[in-house]
Amino acid sequence: MVVGTAQAVFRLEWAHSLKEKRMTAKSLIERTQHKFRVAVAEVDTQEVHQTLTIGIACVSNEGRHAEAVLASVQQFLESSTEAELIFWETELIYS
């Protein structure tokens, strides 16, 4: 079993309130979950209105498949929002 994880940090320069940030976060998280069937959640910087940090996780039987899924998620996230992706980190956990 392989668990693929990723952390994505976005800059939302246009967000002037936590309400604007949360609307963006909710939409992005729901669309990503629906399209890729991965676990997605806001994991950090919840009280910073111009920074969105989300975590992504997927389970697979092969490392290559988990890497491919996370790469597809990254491309989707970059093209699906006006927010700028400023950090992306992945990790594979084998058991």
C-alpha positions in Angstrom: 0.0 0.0 0.0 1.2 3.5 -0.8 -0.2 6.7 0.6 0.5 9.8 -1.5 0.3 13.1 0.3 0.7 16.7 -0.9 0.6 20.1 0.6 -0.3 23.1 -1.5 0.0 26.7 -0.4 -1.8 29.4 -2.4 -1.6 33.2 -2.2 -5.0 34.9 -2.6 -3.9 38.6 -3.0 -7.5 39.7 -3.9 -9.0 38.2 -0.7 -9.9 40.9 1.8 -11.7 38.8 4.4 -11.8 35.2 5.7 -15.2 34.9 4.1 -13.8 35.4 0.6 -11.0 33.0 1.4 -13.4 30.3 2.7 -15.6 30.6 -0.3 -12.6 30.0 -2.6 -11.3 27.2 -0.4 -14.7 25.4 -0.2 -15.1 25.5 -4.0 -11.6 24.4 -4.8 -11.7 21.5 -2.2 -15.1 20.2 -3.4 -14.1 20.3 -7.1 -10.8 18.5 -6.4 -12.5 15.8 -4.3 -15.2 15.2 -6.9 -12.8 15.1 -9.9 -10.0 12.9 -8.4 -11.7 11.0 -5.5 -8.9 12.1 -3.1 -9.1 13.4 0.5 -8.6 17.2 0.6 -8.8 19.6 3.5 -7.6 23.0 4.6 -4.8 22.1 7.0 -3.0 25.4 8.0 -3.2 29.2 7.9 -7.0 29.1 8.6 -7.0 32.6 10.1 -4.8 34.2 7.4 -7.1 35.6 4.8 -4.6 35.8 1.9 -3.0 32.4 2.4 -4.7 29.0 1.7 -3.0 25.8 2.7 -4.6 22.5 1.8 -3.5 18.9 2.2 -4.3 16.2 -0.3 -4.0 12.4 0.2 -4.6 9.4 -2.0 -4.1 5.6 -1.5 -2.8 3.3 -4.2 -1.1 0.0 -4.7 1.8 1.6 -6.7 4.0 4.6 -6.0 3.9 5.6 -9.7 0.1 5.8 -9.7 0.1 7.9 -6.5 2.6 10.3 -8.0 0.6 10.5 -11.2 -2.6 11.3 -9.3 -0.9 14.0 -7.3 0.7 15.5 -10.4 -2.8 15.7 -12.0 -4.2 17.3 -8.9 -1.4 19.9 -9.0 -2.2 20.8 -12.6 -5.9 21.0 -11.8 -5.3 23.2 -8.8 -3.1 25.6 -10.8 -5.6 26.0 -13.6 -8.8 26.1 -11.5 -8.3 29.2 -9.4 -7.1 32.8 -9.6 -5.0 32.1 -6.6 -1.3 31.7 -7.1 0.2 28.3 -6.1 3.4 29.3 -4.2 4.4 26.0 -2.6 3.8 22.3 -3.5 5.4 19.4 -1.7 4.6 15.7 -2.1 5.5 12.6 -0.1 4.9 8.9 -0.6 4.5 6.6 2.4 5.0 2.9 1.8 3.7 0.2 4.2 
